[in-house]
Amino acid sequence: MADYPLSKFHFQVDWGGTRIGFTEASGFTVETEPIEYREGASPEYHKVVMPGMQKHSDITLKRGMMLGDNEFYDWWNTVQLNTIERRDITIKLLNENHDPVVTWQVKNAWPTKVESTDLKADGNEVAIETLVLKHEGLTITYE
């Protein structure tokens, strides 16, 4: 049997609310910022580069708008100055048996942006809303 790369279209998002189907999840980037340092008496005429703090990109979740479902906006409305409802988010890439093969654990997420759909009189698409999350850490696990 041949080995194929994983497909990305079968996934599940658990975000501390009702089980919601999302059409897109993105922003799983972790980056280590470099620290450049040179001691003044160093015989080398260049800087030493060492790993510094980690930086995480925003997580973006998109889904079709559902009539009467305000869960995105209810969470957004908990954001006030210095008080936020933080949630741990779990995103799982699933195989054909609905078993997770890759899991992304997002720590202490909170909504930084909620975007409603655009409107087009001649459009023939689903109305999509977007939730952008800030967070404090991302762990990736291969099952």
C-alpha positions, 0 to 999 in steps of 0.5 A: 500500500502506498503512503500518501500525505494527509488530507486537510478537509476532515477536521474538528474544532472543540472550543469550549462552546457548543460543537460547531462545524467550521469550514476553515481553521488556520494560523498554526504558526509557532516561531522562535525569535532570535536573540543576537548578542556580542560581548565587547571583548569577543575576539569574533567580529560577529554576533552570536545568535541564540533562540529567544522567546516563542511567538504565535500567530493568531488562529482564524476560524471560519464558518457558515452563518447559522440563523439564531446562533450568536455563540461567536458574538456572546464570547466576543461580548465577554471581552472587556478591559483586562477581563476576558473569558479565555478558552482552551481550543483543540483542533483535530485533523481526522482520518477516514474513521474520524480518529485524530491523526494530528492535534493542535492544542491552543492555550488560553485563547480569546477573541480579538476580532469577529467579522461578519460576512460580506454581502453581494446582490449577485453572489451565490455563496454561503455567508461566512463569519470569521473569528480571530483568536489570540492565545498563549501557546500552541502544542502540536501532537501527531497521533 
